[in-house]
Amino acid sequence: MTGFSLRLNEDQLQLQKWVHDFAEDVIRPAAAEWDQREETPWPILEQAAEIGLYSWEFLAEIMMNDPTGLSSPVALEELFWGDAGIGMAIMASGLAAAGIAAAGTSEQVMEWVPQCYGGPGDVKLGAFAASEPDAGSDVSAYRTRAVYDEAKDEWVLNGTKTWISNGGIADIHVVVAVVDPKLGSKGQASFIVPPNTAGLSMGQKFSKHGIRASHTAEVVLDDVRIPGHCLLGGKEKLDEKLAAVREGKHIHSQAAMQTFESTRPAVAAQAIGVARAAYEYSLEYAKERHAFGRPIIMNQSIAFMLADMATEIDAVRLLTHRAAWLGRHNGFKNAEGSMAKLKAGRVAVWATERAMQILGGYGFVSDYPVERWHRDAKIYDIFEGTEQIQQLVISRAISGMRIE
Ligand SMILES: Cc1cc2nc3c(=O)[nH]c(=O)nc-3n(C[C@H](O)[C@H](O)[C@H](O)COP(=O)(O)OP(=O)(O)OC[C@H]3O[C@@H](n4cnc5c(N)ncnc54)[C@H](O)[C@@H]3O)c2cc1C
């Protein structure tokens, strides 16, 4: 085990620069256009695929092949510093890949994860479909059903998923469904819906407040038949788990929660990227913009806002790097991943709002990027576990009590 250190190794410094250069040269100049178009930025995904940034190998590199855990937050901060909407368009397939990795066998990971990405000239998408119209935070309330047809060795899925990134346009959908409604969240399993499967369609596509370059839509599952081997983890393991739950044994794994838990420090790093973009931009602006015959930064009220922004961003980066390191070493004690995600969402919303204040009228118009960053920041209080759900997780961890 490596000790916790803030020092990035040579590989991580190169990774940071590589992602930063792509964010600066390719993503930033395209950000306003794709925000307005509210469409998946296919040309950017293609460019990212060409350099290997949109690929399962990149995901494996930052999520798995790093003994420190820091490569992921370092890379994601840079990517989302470029733009959170395009960043999410690039990373959403990773949610599907993480869902497969969390619940699948190694054969299933090898078969399906590459299909979430495709390759240059043939870019593919993955989607992770857990949330439903009547069940977001409350994962025990999912209603999408999976019923096993033993005669055909097929699973039949029915239900509606909502708020799904890449939903309905993905090649691979990872769907969380109920196999035994009596068992709540412990009666669920994750399934692969392969490309072009009959019965899966896109419902409403949402028009959003922020991260608009990332496609978000409903996924309708109407008698979707998938082969038995599309059950992640396999039937034997599922039957064993269900039997254990029915006998009242304590089972830790909840299909959806596993995925969310492993991704929280990574999501925090995305929010930090947005906050840092706004901080850097407003710092430069404050040095150049003159009012009453001097740069506005010469007023303490402006300079102190920037001092607070720098401090808060550094503080949450420390929380996030600690959480990423603990995550890599199975060391979570007080829900440190949730702490990082909670604080990062708040800092991103607050820092982007302060940046708007520093820009004055220019902060409020779409000719300047700060209002977009502010719109983008809010998602970090909502998805991958809302602000209140993070507080719930933390309060249970610190108290050891079942806080409701
Ligand atoms: C842009 C976007 C992309 C998304 N991408 C995906 C995706 O790819 N896949 C996917 O499966 N989902 C996705 N989601 C869904 C997202 O994870 C949910 O929106 C989120 O979990 C919240 O669920 P909800 O919207 O149903 O809110 P609810 O769960 O209904 O919560 C509403 C409010 O009540 C609060 N609340 C709920 N329960 C409690 C409690 N016990 N204590 C205190 N407060 C509580 C919440 O904090 C919130 O403020 C996405 C959402 C958005 C907006």
PDBQT file of the ligand as one rigid body, heavy atoms in Angstrom, charges set to zero:
ROOT
HETATM    1  C1  LIG A 501     -28.773  15.510 -15.918  1.00  0.00    +0.000 C 
HETATM    2  C2  LIG A 501     -29.039  14.257 -15.160  1.00  0.00    +0.000 A 
HETATM    3  C3  LIG A 501     -28.398  13.085 -15.529  1.00  0.00    +0.000 A 
HETATM    4  C4  LIG A 501     -28.676  11.905 -14.839  1.00  0.00    +0.000 A 
HETATM    5  N1  LIG A 501     -28.075  10.745 -15.264  1.00  0.00    +0.000 NA
HETATM    6  C5  LIG A 501     -28.495   9.554 -14.731  1.00  0.00    +0.000 A 
HETATM    7  C6  LIG A 501     -28.045   8.327 -15.286  1.00  0.00    +0.000 A 
HETATM    8  O1  LIG A 501     -27.267   8.279 -16.235  1.00  0.00    +0.000 OA
HETATM    9  N2  LIG A 501     -28.530   7.173 -14.748  1.00  0.00    +0.000 N 
HETATM   10  C7  LIG A 501     -29.411   7.165 -13.708  1.00  0.00    +0.000 A 
HETATM   11  O2  LIG A 501     -29.820   6.098 -13.297  1.00  0.00    +0.000 OA
HETATM   12  N3  LIG A 501     -29.855   8.323 -13.153  1.00  0.00    +0.000 NA
HETATM   13  C8  LIG A 501     -29.423   9.509 -13.648  1.00  0.00    +0.000 A 
HETATM   14  N4  LIG A 501     -29.879  10.705 -13.114  1.00  0.00    +0.000 N 
HETATM   15  C9  LIG A 501     -30.836  10.670 -12.023  1.00  0.00    +0.000 C 
HETATM   16  C10 LIG A 501     -30.299  11.226 -10.725  1.00  0.00    +0.000 C 
HETATM   17  O3  LIG A 501     -29.405  10.334 -10.155  1.00  0.00    +0.000 OA
HETATM   18  C11 LIG A 501     -31.520  11.528  -9.835  1.00  0.00    +0.000 C 
HETATM   19  O4  LIG A 501     -32.139  12.687 -10.346  1.00  0.00    +0.000 OA
HETATM   20  C12 LIG A 501     -31.148  11.729  -8.394  1.00  0.00    +0.000 C 
HETATM   21  O5  LIG A 501     -30.748  10.494  -7.840  1.00  0.00    +0.000 OA
HETATM   22  C13 LIG A 501     -32.297  12.282  -7.572  1.00  0.00    +0.000 C 
HETATM   23  O6  LIG A 501     -33.457  11.541  -7.760  1.00  0.00    +0.000 OA
HETATM   24  P1  LIG A 501     -34.845  12.301  -8.053  1.00  0.00    +0.000 P 
HETATM   25  O7  LIG A 501     -34.578  13.258  -9.151  1.00  0.00    +0.000 OA
HETATM   26  O8  LIG A 501     -35.892  11.282  -8.269  1.00  0.00    +0.000 OA
HETATM   27  O9  LIG A 501     -35.146  13.104  -6.749  1.00  0.00    +0.000 OA
HETATM   28  P2  LIG A 501     -35.881  12.564  -5.392  1.00  0.00    +0.000 P 
HETATM   29  O10 LIG A 501     -35.246  11.298  -4.940  1.00  0.00    +0.000 OA
HETATM   30  O11 LIG A 501     -37.347  12.546  -5.620  1.00  0.00    +0.000 OA
HETATM   31  O12 LIG A 501     -35.514  13.736  -4.411  1.00  0.00    +0.000 OA
HETATM   32  C14 LIG A 501     -36.199  14.987  -4.412  1.00  0.00    +0.000 C 
HETATM   33  C15 LIG A 501     -35.678  15.836  -3.246  1.00  0.00    +0.000 C 
HETATM   34  O13 LIG A 501     -35.952  15.150  -2.015  1.00  0.00    +0.000 OA
HETATM   35  C16 LIG A 501     -34.749  14.940  -1.297  1.00  0.00    +0.000 C 
HETATM   36  N5  LIG A 501     -34.826  13.643  -0.597  1.00  0.00    +0.000 N 
HETATM   37  C17 LIG A 501     -35.194  12.444  -1.090  1.00  0.00    +0.000 A 
HETATM   38  N6  LIG A 501     -35.096  11.496  -0.140  1.00  0.00    +0.000 NA
HETATM   39  C18 LIG A 501     -34.662  12.112   0.980  1.00  0.00    +0.000 A 
HETATM   40  C19 LIG A 501     -34.343  11.683   2.308  1.00  0.00    +0.000 A 
HETATM   41  N7  LIG A 501     -34.469  10.403   2.668  1.00  0.00    +0.000 N 
HETATM   42  N8  LIG A 501     -33.914  12.600   3.198  1.00  0.00    +0.000 NA
HETATM   43  C20 LIG A 501     -33.783  13.890   2.848  1.00  0.00    +0.000 A 
HETATM   44  N9  LIG A 501     -34.062  14.374   1.614  1.00  0.00    +0.000 NA
HETATM   45  C21 LIG A 501     -34.493  13.487   0.699  1.00  0.00    +0.000 A 
HETATM   46  C22 LIG A 501     -33.646  14.952  -2.339  1.00  0.00    +0.000 C 
HETATM   47  O14 LIG A 501     -32.388  15.277  -1.793  1.00  0.00    +0.000 OA
HETATM   48  C23 LIG A 501     -34.155  16.028  -3.286  1.00  0.00    +0.000 C 
HETATM   49  O15 LIG A 501     -33.816  17.288  -2.781  1.00  0.00    +0.000 OA
HETATM   50  C24 LIG A 501     -29.583  11.906 -13.768  1.00  0.00    +0.000 A 
HETATM   51  C25 LIG A 501     -30.223  13.094 -13.384  1.00  0.00    +0.000 A 
HETATM   52  C26 LIG A 501     -29.970  14.255 -14.074  1.00  0.00    +0.000 A 
HETATM   53  C27 LIG A 501     -30.714  15.496 -13.663  1.00  0.00    +0.000 C 
ENDROOT
TORSDOF 0
